[in-house]
């Protein structure tokens, strides 16, 4: 009974992780469209009308940062990070599974620690005073990707741990 419940929880977490990764990919696609359109409009205005969008480069940088963090989170879901696995590959099956679980647990702990500190940082009064120079707004919406990434990456990592514990990976 307990094993069946654990497998059910693992399947649910795995499915939720897949849906979250789908949403992250969708947001990345939308950001790519916005990024491309923003730069195309800026180039047209700059060279066609000598009147560029003064905020385009800064906004493009923030879009790229968001896309990078979302893509890293998706890579955590897909377990496609670059690794040196020569030693892990030489282990027997059980030792390999335990080592991979320990690595995932270490990643989860690091993401949890960074998440706690990122939330403390982004909610601090000092961040409210940081302005996006050409946009004239607070940088909080742009900085928000850090705790969002930590939360989604942590969820993907914990879901993978649960799926592995359920014997499905």
C-alpha positions in Angstrom: 0.0 0.0 0.0 2.8 2.5 1.0 4.8 1.6 -2.1 1.8 2.1 -4.4 1.1 5.5 -2.7 4.8 6.5 -3.1 4.7 5.5 -6.8 1.5 7.5 -7.2 3.1 10.6 -5.7 6.1 10.1 -7.8 4.0 9.9 -11.0 2.0 13.0 -10.0 5.2 15.0 -9.3 6.7 13.8 -12.6 3.6 14.8 -14.5 3.5 18.2 -12.8 7.2 18.7 -13.5 6.5 17.9 -17.2 3.7 20.5 -17.3 5.8 23.1 -15.6 8.6 22.4 -18.2 6.0 22.8 -21.0 5.0 26.2 -19.5 8.6 27.3 -19.2 9.2 26.3 -22.9 6.1 28.2 -23.9 7.3 31.3 -22.1 10.8 31.0 -23.7 9.1 30.8 -27.1 7.1 33.9 -26.4 10.2 35.7 -25.1 12.1 34.7 -28.3 9.3 36.3 -30.4 9.3 39.5 -28.3 13.1 39.6 -28.4 13.2 39.2 -32.2 10.4 41.7 -32.8 12.0 44.2 -30.4 15.3 44.1 -32.1 13.8 44.1 -35.6 11.8 47.2 -34.8 14.8 48.8 -33.2 17.0 48.1 -36.2 14.3 49.4 -38.6 13.8 52.6 -36.6 17.5 53.1 -36.0 18.7 52.8 -39.6 15.5 53.6 -41.5 14.4 56.6 -39.5 17.4 57.6 -37.3 15.2 57.2 -34.3 16.0 54.0 -32.3 14.1 52.7 -29.3 16.2 54.0 -26.5 15.2 51.1 -24.2 15.6 48.2 -26.7 19.1 47.0 -25.7 18.4 47.0 -22.0 15.1 45.2 -22.5 16.8 42.7 -24.8 19.3 41.9 -22.1 16.6 41.2 -19.5 14.7 39.0 -22.0 17.9 37.0 -22.6 18.5 36.6 -18.9 14.9 35.3 -18.3 15.2 32.9 -21.3 18.5 31.6 -19.9 17.2 30.9 -16.5 14.0 29.3 -17.8 16.1 27.1 -20.2 18.3 26.0 -17.3 15.1 25.0 -15.4 13.9 23.0 -18.3 17.3 21.3 -18.5 16.9 20.3 -14.9 13.5 18.7 -15.8 15.0 16.9 -18.7 18.2 16.0 -16.8 20.4 17.3 -19.7 23.1 19.2 -17.9 26.6 18.7 -19.0 28.4 16.3 -16.6 31.6 14.4 -16.3 30.3 10.8 -15.8 33.4 8.7 -16.4 33.5 7.6 -12.7 29.8 7.3 -12.3 29.6 5.1 -15.4 32.1 2.7 -13.9 29.9 2.0 -10.9 27.6 -0.9 -10.6 23.9 -0.2 -11.1 22.9 0.3 -7.5 25.9 2.5 -6.7 25.2 4.6 -9.8 21.6 5.1 -8.8 22.7 6.2 -5.3 25.3 8.5 -6.6 22.9 10.2 -9.0 20.4 10.6 -6.2 23.1 12.1 -4.0 23.9 14.5 -6.8 20.3 15.5 -7.3 19.9 15.9 -3.5 22.9 18.2 -3.5 21.5 20.3 -6.3 18.1 20.5 -4.4 19.9 21.7 -1.3 21.8 24.4 -3.2 18.7 25.6 -5.0 16.8 25.7 -1.7 19.5 27.8 -0.1 19.8 30.1 -3.0 15.9 30.4 -3.1 15.8 31.5 0.5 18.5 34.1 0.0 17.0 35.3 -3.3 13.7 35.9 -1.7 15.3 37.8 1.1 17.3 39.8 -1.4 14.4 40.6 -3.8 12.1 41.7 -0.9 14.7 43.9 0.7 14.2 47.7 0.5 17.5 48.2 -1.3 16.2 46.4 -4.4 13.2 48.7 -4.7 15.6 51.6 -5.4 17.3 49.9 -8.3 15.9 51.2 -11.5 16.2 49.9 -15.1 17.8 53.0 -16.4 16.2 53.4 -19.8 12.9 51.9 -18.8 12.5 54.0 -15.6 11.0 51.1 -13.6 12.1 49.0 -10.7 14.3 46.0 -11.6 12.3 43.8 -9.3 10.3 42.2 -12.2 13.6 41.4 -14.0 15.3 40.2 -10.8 12.3 38.0 -10.0 13.6 35.3 -12.4 16.2 34.3 -9.8 13.8 33.0 -7.1 11.4 31.8 -9.8 14.2 29.7 -11.3 15.3 28.4 -7.9 11.7 27.4 -7.1 11.1 25.7 -10.5 14.5 24.1 -10.6 14.0 22.8 -7.1 10.6 21.4 -8.0 12.0 19.6 -11.1 14.9 18.2 -9.1 12.7 17.0 -6.2 10.3 15.5 -8.8 13.2 13.6 -10.4 14.3 12.3 -7.0 10.7 11.1 -6.3 10.5 9.4 -9.7 13.8 7.7 -9.1 12.8 6.6 -5.6 9.6 5.2 -7.1 11.7 3.1 -9.5 10.5 4.7 -12.7 13.6 6.4 -14.0 
